[in-house]
Each structure stands twice: as C-alpha cells, then as structure tokens.
C-alpha cells in the first residue's frame, strides 16, 4: 500500500512540475502578443467579459474584438506549438 501512495505522490509531483513549466510558457507567450491582442484576450479570458463587454471596455467595434481574439488565439497556438519549441516573435 505504501508503494502505491509513493507512486501516486511521484505522479502528482510530475504533474505539478509540468503545470509550472506550462504556466511559464503560456505567460511568456501572452506577453509576446501585440498590446491590442493581449488586452482583448486578457479581458475575455481572465476577466470573463463577453465580446460585447470587451468591445465596450476597449471602446472598439465588436468585429475588431473578434479579429483580435482570433489573431491572439492563432499566435498562442503558434507560440505554444506541440513540439515543445517556444518561438516568440514580436
């Protein structure tokens, strides 16, 4: 029984380490976004505003908000690609 608990603890520690590494990569990728895309993304994802709420907060047309969020998501996918390389572009 003790061996099972030790194995579970090792798996939990590995997942926690993976989460810390991923968090750092995501934070770096978000920081690399252009200001307008980063602002829209953070208001939408972190502040949980609707598209309309983001548009009002940034005083932008809703279509511009949709475009910025779409571009931000695409850039984040590129920056956080699955092969583990972190390609940060300005």
C-alpha positions in Angstrom: 0.0 0.0 0.0 2.8 2.4 0.8 4.4 1.8 -2.6 1.1 2.8 -4.3 1.0 6.0 -2.3 4.6 6.8 -3.2 3.9 6.2 -6.9 0.8 8.5 -6.7 2.9 11.2 -5.0 5.6 10.9 -7.7 2.9 11.3 -10.4 1.3 14.3 -8.6 4.7 15.9 -8.3 5.4 15.4 -12.0 2.1 16.9 -13.0 2.8 19.9 -10.7 6.1 20.4 -12.3 4.6 20.1 -15.8 1.9 22.7 -14.8 4.6 25.2 -13.6 6.6 24.8 -16.8 3.4 25.2 -18.9 2.3 28.2 -16.9 5.6 29.9 -17.6 5.4 29.2 -21.3 1.8 30.5 -21.5 2.7 33.6 -19.6 5.7 34.3 -21.9 3.5 33.7 -25.0 0.8 36.1 -23.8 3.5 38.7 -23.0 4.7 38.3 -26.6 1.3 39.2 -28.1 0.8 42.7 -29.5 -0.8 45.0 -27.0 -4.2 45.1 -28.6 -4.4 41.3 -28.9 -3.2 40.8 -25.3 -5.6 43.3 -23.9 -8.6 41.7 -25.6 -7.5 38.2 -24.7 -7.0 39.0 -21.0 -10.3 40.9 -20.7 -12.1 37.9 -22.4 -10.3 35.0 -20.7 -9.2 36.5 -17.3 -11.9 39.0 -16.6 -14.5 36.7 -18.3 -16.1 39.6 -20.3 -18.2 38.8 -23.3 -17.2 40.0 -26.7 -19.5 42.9 -26.3 -18.0 43.7 -22.8 -14.5 43.7 -24.3 -15.7 45.9 -27.1 -17.1 48.4 -24.6 -14.1 48.2 -22.3 -11.7 48.9 -25.1 -14.1 51.3 -27.0 -13.8 49.2 -30.1 -16.3 47.7 -32.6 -17.2 44.1 -31.8 -15.8 43.0 -35.1 -12.4 44.3 -34.1 -12.5 42.4 -30.8 -13.4 39.2 -32.7 -10.5 39.8 -35.0 -8.0 40.5 -32.2 -9.1 37.4 -30.2 -8.9 35.2 -33.3 -5.3 36.5 -34.1 -4.3 36.1 -30.4 -5.5 32.5 -30.3 -3.7 31.7 -33.5 -0.5 33.3 -32.3 -0.7 31.5 -29.0 -1.1 28.2 -30.8 2.0 29.0 -32.9 4.0 30.1 -29.8 3.0 27.1 -27.8 3.3 24.5 -30.6 3.2 20.9 -29.7 6.8 20.1 -30.4 7.9 22.0 -27.4 9.7 24.8 -29.1 8.8 28.3 -27.9 9.1 30.6 -30.8 8.4 34.1 -29.5 8.0 36.8 -32.1 7.2 40.4 -31.6 
